[in-house]
Amino acid sequence: MTQAFERTIVVVDVVGFTAPDRHLPDRLAVRQGMYEVLKTAFTECDVDFGSCVTEDRGDGALVILPKNTAKSVVADRLPERIVVALRRYNWTRTPQAQIRLRMSLNSGDVVDDGRGWVGEPVDTAFRILEADAAKEAFARSDRILALISSQRFFDDVIARDPGLSPETYRSIPVSVKTFTGVAYLRLHGVFANPAGESLVSGRPMTAGPAKPEVENAAQDLISDRELEMLRRWLTRTEVPQMAVMVSRALGPAIPLPRMDGITDAWGAFELLQDFNAGPDGIPPAITFLRLLADQVGGELGTAVAGWIEEQARLLRLGPALLVQQRALPPLPERPLLHLTIMLEPLSDDPDRCTLAFWRQDDPAIWPPALGGVREIGTAEAEYRVDEVIVEAERVWAGQSVSASVEFLLPRALINLPVQRWRKEHLSGDPQPLRYGYRLGIRSLERMRSVHWHRAWLVRWNSLIEDPSADRLHYSGNAHSEGHPLDAILSDDRWVGLVMAHPPAARPERGAGPDELTSALRGGLPVILWHPGASPEDLRELLDWMLSEDGGLSELPDRHKLANSRTDGPSGNSLAHDLVVMWDDPQRQIVLDRPLIPTRQ
């Protein structure tokens, strides 16, 4: 028979987890925040949270404490530390992501059956957590933690120690499912500041009706006087590269919002107040101010840095801010924003496809967040791509940075004439994409084929070290006749392939080696072809494009330039249809989960 062990049991539940005003990002933030609060509180009670057994319950958790953990610690120190951790957490989150917790305590013999911990003490802990009397009292209060003790835990631990203030608990009836009994309730912790506002929004925190009594109310962490001081400092303070700074403050997981009408640092600060802190606990508004202080310097920079230092002390964010400061890379000398657009046919309807896009808002941060997924008709792809590009330009409006549009395509769509596509169709005078962007394609098969990535990275690094133009292999030339293409491309000399013909939508059986597959499998990051040029004309075009210093490293920029010039071979008409696959393995898109499109 499986052995039973005496353990202390803690069960927590987030109040209102599925409330209608909590959307998926809020619920994800709440779940993450709940575990942050528990880990911090247990650590401050000298209990290693990693040594506890935890079972996730969606909107709550079961925690089995290690043996020999003093029950008095759980009853005395844990509620206080949870309240403190909740206050700090809530102060850096929007109202929809703030947390109030119900927590039950019990102890007794429990068994680990290999699938989880079971036993009457666990059942009781969950039953008393659902007591109607506790829920109703908590809903009427302005507190952030409802502590509910079982009869056994109260009698064995709390009632025996006057220091645990047993008189502050009140007995409540419990009748949940098959359990009927008594529990003991104590409400802990008012919200973090008397005004009931959070740093990130300045709006009231979600709480019940205010009560006249105040238990250990903390000082107002951000006063009206401080906000007015920040307003004076930031209003009319111009911010070069403001969009990049806002993007960095939000982090790569959050797409840059539209910034229409935001012209100064105060406007950006107000915008960022509506966003939750990330896993490091630093509100985006604080990150923005730190970046601003570093950028503007002088008297203003010193004043803002001093204010941040005081907030970091209050919220214990000093180490996290230091790590963040070291982690953010400087802006590159030649910044470039990328818009990556994926098109993939639906398996059950070849006339429709999935369109997904990733928009880079900070030229030094990769990967960007998924911007959207939609199901579209393949025949209308150019027009739906136009909508994505125009929306990206609205977001990028404040950035004086060049941009690239790249299409992440499967073999089945590899010959879409994206180099001929245009934008701004609604204007009545659409413009070819090739005039405004570095334009290229990438391989969806290679992105998904992890077993090809090592060779891909090796060849890319070799290209960066030596971008000589003579490292392009021209398929079908006299020197390669009679030699298998795989064998030729295995020579580390080659980092690019110029295909003799455009690739077919799928490899043809019995037609010999497939050029595109050989190049992708061999790791070549540069693959070129032309739908109509002869081998001689294509070679002349590439020789002209690569004639200046920089070699292959300048190919995307030289291709864009060739599209707008008339002094090249055949004017610029050949360049218009040249297909450039420029596949950088250091800018991969994460495709580790299904993309669920909305139908359009």
NUKESE-705010 format. One record per residue (C-alpha): x, y, z; residue in three letters. Coordinates in steps of 0.25 Angstrom, whole numbers, always signed. Layout:
<sites>
       x       y       z   type
       X       Y       Z    ALA
...
</sites>
This chain:
<sites>
       x       y       z   type
      +0      +0      +0    MET
      +5     +14      -3    THR
     +11     +21      +9    GLN
      +3     +34     +14    ALA
     +11     +46     +18    PHE
      +8     +57     +28    GLU
      +8     +70     +19    ARG
      +4     +84     +20    THR
      -6     +88      +9    ILE
      -8    +102      +2    VAL
     -18    +104      -9    VAL
     -20    +117     -16    VAL
     -31    +122     -25    ASP
     -31    +135     -34    VAL
     -44    +143     -32    VAL
     -51    +146     -45    GLY
     -41    +139     -54    PHE
     -51    +137     -65    THR
     -58    +151     -63    ALA
     -63    +156     -77    PRO
     -53    +168     -77    ASP
     -41    +159     -75    ARG
     -37    +155     -89    HIS
     -26    +144     -92    LEU
     -14    +153     -90    PRO
     -20    +158     -77    ASP
     -22    +143     -72    ARG
      -8    +139     -77    LEU
      -2    +151     -69    ALA
     -11    +147     -57    VAL
      -6    +132     -57    ARG
      +8    +137     -58    GLN
      +6    +147     -47    GLY
      +0    +137     -38    MET
     +12    +128     -39    TYR
     +22    +140     -37    GLU
     +14    +144     -25    VAL
     +15    +130     -19    LEU
     +29    +128     -22    LYS
     +33    +142     -16    THR
     +24    +140      -3    ALA
     +29    +126      +0    PHE
     +44    +130      -2    THR
     +42    +142      +7    GLU
     +37    +132     +18    CYS
     +50    +123     +16    ASP
     +42    +112      +9    VAL
     +48    +108      -5    ASP
     +36    +108     -14    PHE
     +44     +99     -24    GLY
     +44     +89     -13    SER
     +29     +89     -12    CYS
     +20     +80     -20    VAL
     +11     +89     -29    THR
      -1     +85     -37    GLU
      -7     +95     -47    ASP
     -22     +97     -46    ARG
     -24    +107     -57    GLY
     -29    +119     -49    ASP
     -21    +114     -36    GLY
     -11    +104     -31    ALA
     -10     +93     -21    LEU
      +3     +94     -13    VAL
      +9     +83      -4    ILE
     +20     +88      +5    LEU
     +32     +80      +8    PRO
     +32     +71     +21    LYS
     +37     +78     +34    ASN
     +32     +92     +29    THR
     +27     +99     +41    ALA
     +12    +101     +41    LYS
     +13    +113     +49    SER
     +21    +119     +37    VAL
     +10    +117     +28    VAL
      -1    +123     +37    ALA
      +8    +135     +42    ASP
     +18    +139     +31    ARG
     +12    +134     +18    LEU
      -1    +142     +18    PRO
      +7    +155     +21    GLU
     +17    +152     +10    ARG
      +6    +149      +0    ILE
      -1    +162      +2    VAL
     +12    +170      +0    VAL
     +15    +162     -13    ALA
      +1    +164     -18    LEU
      +2    +179     -15    ARG
     +15    +180     -23    ARG
     +10    +172     -34    TYR
      -4    +179     -35    ASN
      +3    +193     -35    TRP
     +10    +190     -48    THR
      -2    +183     -55    ARG
     -14    +188     -62    THR
     -27    +186     -55    PRO
     -31    +174     -63    GLN
     -18    +167     -60    ALA
     -18    +170     -45    GLN
     -20    +159     -35    ILE
     -28    +156     -22    ARG
     -26    +142     -16    LEU
     -34    +133      -7    ARG
     -25    +123      +0    MET
     -28    +111      +8    SER
     -19    +104     +19    LEU
     -20     +90     +24    ASN
     -11     +79     +28    SER
     -11     +64     +29    GLY
      -8     +50     +23    ASP
      -7     +51      +8    VAL
      -2     +41      -3    VAL
      +5     +42     -16    ASP
      -1     +32     -25    ASP
      +8     +36     -37    GLY
      -2     +45     -43    ARG
      -4     +55     -32    GLY
      -6     +56     -17    TRP
     -19     +51     -12    VAL
     -25     +50      +2    GLY
     -36     +55     +11    GLU
     -28     +67     +15    PRO
     -26     +71      +0    VAL
     -41     +70      -2    ASP
     -44     +78     +10    THR
     -35     +89      +6    ALA
     -42     +91      -8    PHE
     -56     +90      -1    ARG
     -54    +101      +9    ILE
     -48    +110      -2    LEU
     -61    +109      -9    GLU
     -69    +113      +3    ALA
     -80    +123      +0    ASP
     -79    +131     +13    ALA
     -64    +133      +9    ALA
     -67    +137      -5    LYS
     -78    +147      -1    GLU
     -70    +154     +10    ALA
     -58    +155      +1    PHE
     -66    +161     -10    ALA
     -72    +172      +0    ARG
     -58    +176      +5    SER
     -46    +184      -1    ASP
     -36    +173      +3    ARG
     -27    +165      -6    ILE
     -25    +152      +1    LEU
     -36    +143      +8    ALA
     -29    +133     +17    LEU
     -38    +121     +20    ILE
     -33    +111     +30    SER
     -39     +97     +32    SER
     -44     +94     +46    GLN
     -33     +84     +48    ARG
     -22     +94     +44    PHE
     -29    +105     +53    PHE
     -29     +96     +65    ASP
     -15     +90     +64    ASP
      -8    +103     +60    VAL
     -15    +116     +60    ILE
     -23    +115     +73    ALA
     -11    +110     +81    ARG
      -3    +122     +78    ASP
      -7    +136     +83    PRO
      +3    +142     +73    GLY
      -5    +138     +61    LEU
     -17    +146     +66    SER
     -27    +135     +66    PRO
     -38    +145     +71    GLU
     -37    +152     +57    THR
     -43    +139     +50    TYR
     -57    +137     +49    ARG
     -64    +123     +48    SER
     -72    +121     +35    ILE
     -81    +110     +31    PRO
     -77    +101     +19    VAL
     -86     +93     +11    SER
     -79     +89      -3    VAL
     -82     +76     -10    LYS
     -82     +65      +0    THR
     -74     +73     +11    PHE
     -81     +80     +22    THR
     -73     +86     +33    GLY
     -67     +99     +39    VAL
     -55    +107     +34    ALA
     -49    +120     +39    TYR
     -48    +133     +31    LEU
     -38    +145     +32    ARG
     -37    +156     +21    LEU
     -24    +162     +19    HIS
     -18    +174     +12    GLY
     -24    +186      +6    VAL
     -20    +191      -7    PHE
      -6    +197      -9    ALA
     -10    +212      -9    ASN
     -21    +219      -3    PRO
     -25    +225     -16    ALA
     -27    +211     -22    GLY
     -19    +214     -34    GLU
      -9    +206     -41    SER
      +4    +211     -47    LEU
      +1    +205     -61    VAL
     -12    +211     -63    SER
     -15    +222     -53    GLY
     -29    +216     -53    ARG
     -36    +210     -40    PRO
     -32    +196     -37    MET
     -42    +185     -37    THR
     -47    +183     -23    ALA
     -60    +183     -15    GLY
     -66    +195      -8    PRO
     -57    +203      +1    ALA
     -58    +202     +16    LYS
     -54    +212     +26    PRO
     -44    +203     +34    GLU
     -30    +202     +28    VAL
     -21    +191     +32    GLU
      -6    +194     +29    ASN
      -9    +203     +18    ALA
      +3    +206      +9    ALA
      +7    +220      +6    GLN
      +3    +225      -8    ASP
     +13    +219     -17    LEU
     +11    +230     -28    ILE
      +5    +242     -23    SER
      -3    +253     -31    ASP
      +9    +262     -28    ARG
     +19    +252     -35    GLU
     +10    +250     -47    LEU
      +9    +265     -49    GLU
     +24    +266     -48    MET
     +26    +255     -58    LEU
     +16    +263     -67    ARG
     +24    +276     -66    ARG
     +37    +268     -69    TRP
     +32    +260     -81    LEU
     +22    +270     -88    THR
     +28    +275    -101    ARG
     +41    +267     -99    THR
     +44    +261    -113    GLU
     +48    +247    -114    VAL
     +57    +243    -126    PRO
     +53    +229    -130    GLN
     +41    +229    -121    MET
     +34    +217    -128    ALA
     +47    +209    -125    VAL
     +47    +213    -111    MET
     +33    +210    -109    VAL
     +35    +196    -115    SER
     +47    +193    -106    ARG
     +39    +197     -94    ALA
     +28    +188     -98    LEU
     +37    +176    -102    GLY
     +37    +167    -114    PRO
     +24    +160    -109    ALA
     +15    +172    -111    ILE
     +13    +178    -125    PRO
     +15    +193    -125    LEU
      +2    +200    -124    PRO
      -2    +212    -133    ARG
      +4    +225    -128    MET
      -5    +235    -135    ASP
      -5    +248    -129    GLY
      +7    +245    -119    ILE
     +17    +255    -121    THR
     +25    +256    -108    ASP
     +30    +247     -96    ALA
     +18    +250     -88    TRP
      +9    +244     -98    GLY
     +17    +232    -100    ALA
     +18    +230     -84    PHE
      +3    +231     -84    GLU
      +1    +221     -95    LEU
     +10    +211     -88    LEU
      +3    +212     -75    GLN
      -8    +203     -81    ASP
      +1    +192     -82    PHE
      +5    +181     -72    ASN
     +19    +178     -66    ALA
     +26    +167     -73    GLY
     +32    +154     -66    PRO
     +43    +163     -60    ASP
     +33    +171     -53    GLY
     +37    +185     -59    ILE
     +25    +193     -65    PRO
     +27    +197     -79    PRO
     +25    +212     -74    ALA
     +37    +210     -65    ILE
     +46    +204     -76    THR
     +42    +216     -85    PHE
     +47    +226     -75    LEU
     +60    +219     -73    ARG
     +62    +219     -88    LEU
     +59    +233     -89    LEU
     +68    +237     -77    ALA
     +79    +230     -84    ASP
     +76    +237     -97    GLN
     +74    +251     -93    VAL
     +84    +252     -82    GLY
     +87    +266     -76    GLY
     +78    +271     -64    GLU
     +65    +265     -69    LEU
     +72    +251     -71    GLY
     +78    +252     -57    THR
     +64    +256     -51    ALA
     +57    +244     -58    VAL
     +68    +235     -54    ALA
     +66    +239     -40    GLY
     +51    +237     -40    TRP
     +53    +223     -46    ILE
     +63    +219     -35    GLU
     +53    +223     -24    GLU
     +42    +214     -31    GLN
     +52    +203     -33    ALA
     +55    +203     -18    ARG
     +40    +203     -14    LEU
     +37    +192     -23    LEU
     +51    +184     -22    ARG
     +53    +185     -37    LEU
     +68    +190     -36    GLY
     +74    +176     -40    PRO
     +63    +174     -51    ALA
     +66    +188     -57    LEU
     +81    +185     -57    LEU
     +79    +172     -64    VAL
     +69    +179     -74    GLN
     +79    +190     -77    GLN
     +90    +180     -80    ARG
     +81    +172     -89    ALA
     +76    +182     -99    LEU
     +85    +183    -111    PRO
     +89    +197    -117    PRO
     +83    +201    -130    LEU
     +91    +196    -142    PRO
     +98    +206    -150    GLU
     +89    +203    -162    ARG
     +76    +200    -156    PRO
     +66    +192    -164    LEU
     +51    +188    -161    LEU
     +46    +175    -166    HIS
     +32    +171    -169    LEU
     +31    +156    -171    THR
     +18    +151    -178    ILE
     +15    +136    -179    MET
      +6    +130    -189    LEU
      +2    +116    -188    GLU
      -9    +108    -196    PRO
     -20    +101    -188    LEU
     -19     +86    -188    SER
     -34     +85    -191    ASP
     -35     +96    -201    ASP
     -24    +100    -210    PRO
     -31    +112    -215    ASP
     -30    +118    -201    ARG
     -18    +121    -192    CYS
     -13    +125    -178    THR
      -7    +139    -177    LEU
      +1    +142    -165    ALA
     +11    +153    -162    PHE
     +21    +158    -153    TRP
     +25    +172    -152    ARG
     +38    +177    -146    GLN
     +37    +190    -139    ASP
     +51    +191    -133    ASP
     +62    +188    -143    PRO
     +71    +182    -132    ALA
     +61    +172    -126    ILE
     +57    +159    -132    TRP
     +48    +151    -133    PRO
     +35    +160    -134    PRO
     +22    +156    -128    ALA
     +12    +150    -138    LEU
      +4    +161    -143    GLY
      -8    +154    -149    GLY
     -14    +142    -156    VAL
     -25    +141    -166    ARG
     -30    +132    -176    GLU
     -31    +138    -190    ILE
     -34    +134    -204    GLY
     -21    +132    -212    THR
     -25    +140    -223    ALA
     -27    +152    -214    GLU
     -14    +151    -207    ALA
      -7    +163    -213    GLU
     -19    +172    -208    TYR
     -19    +166    -194    ARG
      -3    +167    -193    VAL
      -6    +182    -197    ASP
     -14    +184    -185    GLU
      -4    +178    -176    VAL
      +7    +187    -182    ILE
      -1    +199    -181    VAL
      -4    +196    -166    GLU
     +10    +194    -163    ALA
     +14    +207    -169    GLU
      +4    +214    -160    ARG
     +11    +208    -148    VAL
     +25    +211    -154    TRP
     +21    +226    -157    ALA
     +30    +231    -146    GLY
     +42    +224    -151    GLN
     +53    +229    -160    SER
     +58    +215    -164    VAL
     +58    +207    -177    SER
     +49    +195    -178    ALA
     +49    +181    -184    SER
     +37    +173    -188    VAL
     +40    +158    -189    GLU
     +31    +147    -193    PHE
     +32    +133    -185    LEU
     +27    +124    -196    LEU
     +25    +109    -197    PRO
     +29    +102    -210    ARG
     +15    +101    -215    ALA
     +15    +117    -215    LEU
     +29    +119    -218    ILE
     +26    +125    -232    ASN
     +16    +136    -227    LEU
     +20    +148    -235    PRO
     +22    +156    -222    VAL
     +33    +165    -229    GLN
     +22    +170    -237    ARG
     +12    +173    -226    TRP
      +8    +187    -223    ARG
      +2    +194    -210    LYS
      -8    +205    -208    GLU
     -18    +199    -218    HIS
     -29    +208    -211    LEU
     -22    +220    -216    SER
     -25    +217    -230    GLY
     -10    +219    -233    ASP
      -3    +207    -227    PRO
     +12    +207    -226    GLN
     +21    +194    -228    PRO
     +26    +189    -215    LEU
     +40    +188    -221    ARG
     +41    +203    -221    TYR
     +39    +205    -206    GLY
     +45    +193    -200    TYR
     +56    +183    -200    ARG
     +48    +171    -206    LEU
     +51    +156    -205    GLY
     +46    +143    -201    ILE
     +49    +132    -191    ARG
     +47    +117    -190    SER
     +36    +112    -181    LEU
     +41     +98    -183    GLU
     +55    +101    -178    ARG
     +49    +109    -167    MET
     +42     +97    -162    ARG
     +53     +87    -165    SER
     +61     +88    -152    VAL
     +71     +77    -158    HIS
     +75     +87    -169    TRP
     +78     +98    -159    HIS
     +92     +95    -155    ARG
     +97     +95    -170    ALA
     +89    +107    -172    TRP
     +96    +115    -161    LEU
    +110    +110    -165    VAL
    +108    +115    -179    ARG
    +102    +128    -174    TRP
    +114    +131    -165    ASN
    +123    +128    -176    SER
    +116    +138    -185    LEU
    +117    +149    -174    ILE
    +132    +146    -173    GLU
    +135    +146    -188    ASP
    +124    +151    -197    PRO
    +131    +151    -210    SER
    +123    +151    -222    ALA
    +130    +138    -228    ASP
    +124    +130    -217    ARG
    +111    +129    -226    LEU
    +110    +116    -233    HIS
    +103    +117    -246    TYR
     +95    +104    -249    SER
     +97     +97    -263    GLY
    +110    +103    -266    ASN
    +120     +95    -273    ALA
    +129     +93    -261    HIS
    +117     +86    -254    SER
    +113     +76    -265    GLU
    +113     +62    -261    GLY
    +115     +65    -246    HIS
    +103     +63    -236    PRO
     +98     +76    -231    LEU
     +98     +72    -217    ASP
    +113     +68    -218    ALA
    +116     +82    -224    ILE
    +109     +90    -214    LEU
    +115     +82    -202    SER
    +128     +90    -205    ASP
    +129    +101    -195    ASP
    +133    +111    -205    ARG
    +118    +113    -210    TRP
    +109    +121    -201    VAL
     +99    +124    -213    GLY
     +92    +117    -225    LEU
     +87    +124    -238    VAL
     +77    +114    -243    MET
     +76    +110    -258    ALA
     +61    +111    -257    HIS
     +50    +115    -247    PRO
     +47    +104    -238    PRO
     +34     +95    -240    ALA
     +23     +96    -230    ALA
     +27     +82    -226    ARG
     +40     +74    -229    PRO
     +38     +65    -242    GLU
     +39     +51    -240    ARG
     +50     +45    -250    GLY
     +55     +58    -254    ALA
     +68     +57    -247    GLY
     +73     +66    -236    PRO
     +64     +77    -231    ASP
     +72     +90    -231    GLU
     +64     +97    -220    LEU
     +64     +85    -211    THR
     +79     +83    -212    SER
     +82     +97    -209    ALA
     +73     +98    -197    LEU
     +78     +84    -192    ARG
     +92     +89    -194    GLY
     +90    +102    -185    GLY
     +92    +112    -196    LEU
     +85    +125    -191    PRO
     +85    +132    -205    VAL
     +77    +126    -216    ILE
     +74    +134    -229    LEU
     +66    +131    -242    TRP
     +58    +138    -253    HIS
     +45    +134    -259    PRO
     +49    +139    -273    GLY
     +64    +143    -275    ALA
     +74    +135    -282    SER
     +86    +130    -274    PRO
     +95    +140    -281    GLU
     +86    +152    -278    ASP
     +84    +147    -264    LEU
     +99    +146    -262    ARG
    +101    +160    -268    GLU
     +91    +166    -259    LEU
     +97    +159    -246    LEU
    +111    +163    -250    ASP
    +106    +178    -252    TRP
     +99    +177    -238    MET
    +111    +171    -231    LEU
    +122    +180    -238    SER
    +123    +189    -226    GLU
    +130    +187    -212    ASP
    +122    +178    -203    GLY
    +120    +167    -212    GLY
    +108    +158    -208    LEU
    +106    +165    -194    SER
    +100    +177    -202    GLU
     +92    +168    -211    LEU
     +78    +172    -205    PRO
     +81    +187    -206    ASP
     +87    +186    -220    ARG
     +75    +179    -224    HIS
     +66    +190    -219    LYS
     +75    +200    -226    LEU
     +75    +193    -239    ALA
     +59    +193    -239    ASN
     +60    +208    -239    SER
     +71    +210    -249    ARG
     +71    +210    -265    THR
     +86    +209    -267    ASP
     +87    +194    -265    GLY
     +86    +183    -275    PRO
     +73    +184    -282    SER
     +70    +196    -274    GLY
     +64    +192    -261    ASN
     +53    +182    -267    SER
     +62    +169    -264    LEU
     +63    +174    -249    ALA
     +48    +175    -248    HIS
     +46    +160    -249    ASP
     +59    +155    -242    LEU
     +55    +146    -230    VAL
     +64    +148    -218    VAL
     +63    +138    -207    MET
     +72    +144    -196    TRP
     +70    +135    -184    ASP
     +76    +139    -171    ASP
     +77    +128    -161    PRO
     +79    +138    -150    GLN
     +65    +144    -153    ARG
     +56    +131    -152    GLN
     +41    +132    -149    ILE
     +36    +123    -138    VAL
     +26    +113    -144    LEU
     +25    +104    -132    ASP
     +10    +104    -131    ARG
      -2    +104    -141    PRO
      -6    +117    -147    LEU
     -22    +118    -145    ILE
     -27    +128    -156    PRO
     -39    +137    -156    THR
     -47    +135    -169    ARG
     -48    +147    -178    GLN
</sites>
